[in-house]
Amino acid sequence: MSASGAVEAGPLGAAVAPSPSTTSPPATGHLFRPISAEDEEQQPTEIESLCMNCYCNDMNREVVKTDSATTRIPELDFEIPAFSQKGALTTVEGLISRAITGLEQDQPTRRVKEEGVAERIDEFIVKLKELKKVASPFTLIIDDPSGNSFVENPHAPQKDDALVITHYCRTQQQQEMLGLQVEGPEEKPEQEDLRNEVLQFNTNCPECNAPAQTNMKLVQIPHFKEVIIMATNCENCGHRTNEVKSGGAVEPLGTRITLHITDPSDMTRDLLKSETCSVEIPELEFELGMGVLGGKFTTLEGLLKDIRELVTKNPFTLGDSSNRVQSEKLQEFGQKLEQIAEGTMKAHFVMNDPAGNSYLQNVYAPEEDPEMKVEHYKRSFDQNEELGLNDMKTEGYEAGLAPQ
């Protein structure tokens, strides 16, 4: 949707006639209609109000601007690109004020490093402030490929001669920008080996919502199975996130891996923790439940570091709400984890995955590891229920029959 309108300056202090939907005037002597539970026609009261800065009413049109909308003022050759600001419900004056605030934000730094640029921006800010006073007519254009932006028509349902709304078909580039699938000619898919390629697809940063790219790679773990690693790195705010998914199905049996940590070299073992895996350290009476920290492909040292940060930086046990006993226990727990990582404290590290999709490197492979024990067990009913397997039919579902 593209909306444009010329804003004309009116006489100082001019008032706009109340809209036809305004309710009947309040009783004589009262500014607002008396509130009564027996009044079935109780409606909001609308009062004409002037801007206390310019004493005019022609800048108070409501505007809905989405993230994907581009805002332009041709008279000043001014443009706010798409996805550079969050969506907002504001007015024409609010849009201009928001632009002024954004330009003024880094001016002190520019005056030190780039004095010439700062001076030109100051001159442009003055022009934007003149627009707020409506010293001369100007055109505001909101171009939104998603079609979800809006500029108020104060004369509705009558036509507004100053407002023009144009609908158009999105281009392929706009479709891709919005993340919509573009229909193309059907082609026969070619079989490709993706094991040696890093696939990339566009997404948005979960922190600042800026456009970013997610890298996806299919990795074969020796003596285990294939896994999918997805990593997102935002160049705008520096946020990084990664996620690991198993490339196979749920195993017939659950897996419990127990490692006796006796040497600092154990910290370099590769480790795959799926979302369904829980972690225990019996010597510390510690258990990390299923789903916590999500799926990770890291080393044993990396996982212990993540566990330490998760526990010691818990906001519910820090700050004013914490007590001395809790703080001492957390400090002691953190110190013991460091001792385990340094090899000065021996402990057992247990990974229990009912789905059988977790892995801990055997440094003696293909021989057995004397310090590591791998057990396969039959899942309980509760574990199958948590994995959603009890109600899953893979055979005989066409005829409504349970599998034999």
HELIX and SHEET records of a PDB file:
HELIX    1   1 PRO A   74  LEU A   76  5                                   3    
HELIX    2   2 VAL A   92  GLN A  105  1                                  14    
HELIX    3   3 GLN A  107  LYS A  113  1                                   7    
HELIX    4   4 GLU A  115  LYS A  132  1                                  18    
HELIX    5   5 GLN A  172  MET A  177  1                                   6    
HELIX    6   6 PRO A  264  THR A  268  5                                   5    
HELIX    7   7 PRO A  282  LEU A  284  5                                   3    
HELIX    8   8 LEU A  300  THR A  312  1                                  13    
HELIX    9   9 PRO A  315  THR A  317  5                                   3    
HELIX   10  10 GLY A  319  SER A  321  5                                   3    
HELIX   11  11 ARG A  324  GLU A  342  1                                  19    
HELIX   12  12 PHE A  381  GLU A  386  1                                   6    
SHEET    1   A 5 PHE A  78  ILE A  80  0                                        
SHEET    2   A 5 THR A  70  ILE A  73 -1                                        
SHEET    3   A 5 PHE A 138  ASP A 143 -1                                        
SHEET    4   A 5 SER A   2  VAL A   7 -1                                        
SHEET    5   A 5 LEU A 163  THR A 166 -1                                        
SHEET    1   B 3 ALA A  88  THR A  91  0                                        
SHEET    2   B 3 GLU A  62  LYS A  65 -1                                        
SHEET    3   B 3 PHE A 150  VAL A 151 -1                                        
SHEET    1   C 4 VAL A 198  ASN A 204  0                                        
SHEET    2   C 4 PRO A 211  GLN A 220 -1                                        
SHEET    3   C 4 GLU A 226  ASN A 233 -1                                        
SHEET    4   C 4 ARG A 240  SER A 246 -1                                        
SHEET    1   D 5 PHE A 286  LEU A 288  0                                        
SHEET    2   D 5 SER A 278  ILE A 281 -1                                        
SHEET    3   D 5 ALA A 347  ASP A 353 -1                                        
SHEET    4   D 5 GLY A 254  ILE A 261 -1                                        
SHEET    5   D 5 MET A 372  TYR A 377 -1                                        
SHEET    1   E 3 LYS A 296  THR A 299  0                                        
SHEET    2   E 3 ASP A 270  LYS A 273 -1                                        
SHEET    3   E 3 TYR A 359  LEU A 360 -1                                        
END                                                                             
